[in-house]
Every structure is written in structure tokens, then in C-alpha cells.
């Protein structure tokens, strides 16, 4: 291939990339919009009732209702976050299943997707950011993706900076599955103590 052809192709690819970036940045982002429909209210109430009573067996029904409401309005950050909570709860307590399926790992992918959606719609919400970091970290661990793990770790660090009392625990919990000899496990344990200190307003002995 001649040099002139190489230069021409390079220019074409550069222009295409620039056009893509311009098109993306000029396209409006999703904007948060609260749902007040009867379905959304029913779905939210069922979700909280399921969560507060620890009714793990009702996750599928809660998921069904929330998903139906979210499809009506995919701009509601609470609906997105509650879907994320259901999926991360499902994989976190997967030992409840007698015959655990390898497909349970799909729950963390869905959790990451919905927490990501929720954070786009409510970017200052430290709770959503903390659980997004959890899902990134766990997904990276499951699929041996170290970059994803690192991404999740720093998402959690940012969430801790925004609301340490809540996110020291949120961040430390998934890291408790690591080897007790690892530095991140020791850091996670320290985060649990810091949660107690902050909530008590004094250093816990």
C-alpha cells in the first residue's frame, strides 16, 4: 500500500472517530423522571416489603414488578437502583439455593447495569455509587478481570469520600471474600472498624 493511501485511510478513520465523539456529546443524556403510576407504586412497595422481611424467595416477583415499571419509565433512578439491589442481593445470598446454578453469575452483570443507570440519572447519590463499585469489583473477581476489579475499587474509594459512614461498610463487605492474608482484605477489615468509629462518634476499643 502506498504512503499516500495509508495517510488517506488514517485521515478517514480519524474523521470517523471525531464524528462519533461529536455525535455522542451532542446527543442529550437521559434525565431523571420520577414514576408515580399505580404500577410503580405497587412495585416499590413490594420491593421494600420483600427486603425488610428478608423474603429472598420473593425476589423474582419483586424483580418482575420493578422491571415492568422500569420499562414504563427507564428514567427513574430509584426503580433502576432497586433492580440493582435485587440482583446483588440474589447473588450475595446465593447459598440459599440447594443446587446453585452457574447462571447466578449473571445477577452481578445485571446489578452493575442497573446501578450504572441509577448513577447516570442521580450522579451525586453516594449509595448508588457504592453499590456500583461493589458490582464492578465482584464482577471483575468472578471473571478474572483485574482492570474491572481496580475500576470497582476506585469507584468505592470515591463513594467512601462522599459518605464514609455508609460506604466504608458497603466497600468492605465484598472484599471480605478475599484471602485474609491479602492487603485489600486487611484494608476492608479496617474499613469496618472505621464505620463503627464514625457511627459511634468515638474510637471503638
C-alpha positions in Angstrom: 0.0 0.0 0.0 1.4 3.4 -0.9 2.2 6.0 1.7 -0.5 8.4 0.3 -3.1 5.6 0.7 -2.0 5.0 4.3 -2.2 8.7 5.1 -5.7 9.0 3.4 -7.0 6.0 5.3 -5.6 7.4 8.6 -7.4 10.7 8.0 -10.7 8.9 7.2 -10.5 6.8 10.4 -9.6 9.9 12.4 -12.5 11.8 11.0 -14.9 9.0 11.7 -13.7 8.8 15.3 -14.1 12.6 15.6 -17.6 12.4 14.1 -18.6 9.7 16.6 -17.4 11.7 19.6 -19.2 14.8 18.3 -22.4 12.8 17.8 -22.2 11.2 21.2 -21.6 14.5 23.1 -24.3 16.3 21.1 -26.9 13.7 21.9 -28.9 14.6 25.1 -28.3 12.4 28.1 -31.1 10.7 30.0 -32.8 12.9 32.6 -34.2 11.7 35.8 -38.0 11.4 36.0 -39.9 10.1 39.0 -42.6 7.5 38.4 -46.0 8.0 40.0 -48.0 5.3 38.2 -50.0 2.7 40.1 -47.6 0.0 38.8 -44.5 1.9 40.0 -46.0 2.5 43.5 -47.0 -1.2 43.7 -43.6 -2.3 42.6 -41.8 -0.1 45.1 -44.0 -1.2 48.0 -43.5 -4.8 47.1 -39.7 -4.3 46.9 -39.5 -2.7 50.3 -41.8 -5.3 51.9 -39.6 -8.1 50.3 -36.4 -6.5 51.5 -37.5 -5.6 55.0 -38.9 -9.1 55.7 -35.9 -10.8 54.1 -38.1 -12.7 51.8 -35.4 -14.0 49.4 -37.9 -16.3 47.8 -40.0 -13.3 46.6 -37.1 -11.7 44.7 -38.4 -12.9 41.3 -41.8 -11.4 41.8 -40.3 -8.1 43.0 -38.0 -8.1 40.0 -41.0 -8.7 37.7 -42.9 -5.8 39.1 -39.9 -3.4 39.1 -38.9 -4.4 35.6 -42.4 -3.7 34.3 -42.5 -0.3 36.0 -38.9 0.5 34.8 -39.9 -0.3 31.2 -42.7 2.2 31.5 -40.2 4.8 32.7 -36.5 4.0 32.3 -35.6 7.4 33.6 -36.5 6.8 37.2 -33.2 6.3 39.2 -35.0 4.7 42.2 -36.5 2.0 40.0 -33.1 1.3 38.4 -31.4 1.2 41.8 -33.9 -1.1 43.3 -33.5 -3.5 40.4 -29.8 -3.3 41.1 -30.3 -4.1 44.8 -32.4 -7.2 44.0 -29.8 -8.6 41.7 -26.9 -8.0 44.0 -28.9 -9.5 46.9 -29.7 -12.5 44.9 -26.1 -13.3 44.2 -24.8 -12.3 47.6 -27.1 -14.9 49.4 -26.9 -17.5 46.6 -26.0 -20.2 49.2 -29.8 -20.3 49.9 -30.1 -22.3 46.7 -29.7 -26.1 47.2 -28.5 -26.6 43.7 -26.7 -23.4 42.7 -26.6 -22.7 39.0 -23.6 -21.2 37.3 -26.1 -18.7 35.7 -26.3 -17.0 39.1 -23.2 -15.0 38.0 -25.5 -13.1 35.5 -27.0 -11.4 38.5 -23.9 -9.3 39.1 -23.8 -8.2 35.5 -27.4 -7.0 35.8 -26.7 -5.4 39.2 -23.8 -3.4 37.6 -26.1 -2.3 34.7 -28.9 -1.0 36.9 -26.7 0.7 39.4 -24.9 2.3 36.5 -28.2 3.5 35.1 -29.2 4.9 38.5 -26.0 6.8 38.9 -26.3 8.4 35.5 -29.7 9.6 36.5 -28.6 10.7 40.0 -24.9 11.2 39.9 -24.5 12.6 43.4 -26.0 9.6 45.1 -23.3 8.0 47.1 -25.3 4.9 47.9 -25.7 4.1 44.2 -22.0 4.8 43.6 -21.0 2.5 46.4 -23.1 -0.4 45.2 -21.9 0.2 41.6 -18.4 -0.2 42.9 -19.4 -3.4 44.7 -20.8 -4.9 41.5 -17.8 -3.8 39.4 -15.4 -5.4 42.0 -17.4 -8.6 42.3 -17.8 -9.0 38.5 -14.1 -8.5 38.0 -13.4 -11.1 40.6 -15.7 -13.6 39.1 -14.5 -13.2 35.6 -10.8 -12.7 36.5 -10.8 -9.2 35.0 -8.2 -7.3 37.1 -9.0 -4.0 35.3 -12.6 -4.3 36.3 -11.6 -5.0 39.9 -9.3 -2.0 40.0 -12.1 0.1 38.5 -14.5 -1.1 41.1 -12.0 -0.4 43.9 -11.6 3.2 42.9 -15.3 3.7 42.4 -15.7 2.5 46.0 -12.9 4.9 47.2 -14.8 7.8 45.6 -18.1 6.6 47.2 -16.4 6.5 50.6 -15.2 10.0 50.3 -18.8 11.1 49.6 -20.4 9.2 52.5 -17.9 7.3 54.7 -20.4 6.2 57.4 -22.3 4.2 54.8 -19.7 3.3 52.2 -16.9 2.0 54.4 -19.3 -0.9 55.1 -20.5 -1.1 51.5 -17.0 -1.2 50.2 -15.6 -3.6 52.9 -18.3 -6.2 52.6 -17.4 -7.7 49.2 -13.7 -7.5 49.9 -14.3 -9.9 52.9 -14.3 -12.8 50.4 -10.6 -12.1 49.7 -7.7 -14.1 51.3 -7.2 -12.9 54.9 -3.5 -12.5 54.0 -4.2 -10.0 51.2 -3.7 -6.3 51.7 -7.2 -5.5 50.4 -8.8 -7.9 53.0 -6.9 -6.1 55.8 -8.0 -2.7 54.4 -11.6 -3.9 54.2 -11.4 -5.0 57.9 -10.1 -1.6 58.8 -13.0 0.0 57.0 -15.4 -1.9 59.1 -13.8 -0.6 62.3 -13.9 2.9 60.8 -17.6 2.5 60.2 -18.1 1.7 63.9 -15.9 4.7 64.9 -17.8 7.1 62.8 -21.3 5.9 63.8 -20.4 5.8 67.5 -18.7 9.2 67.3 -15.7 7.8 69.2 -12.9 5.3 68.8 -14.1 1.8 69.4 -11.9 -0.3 71.6 
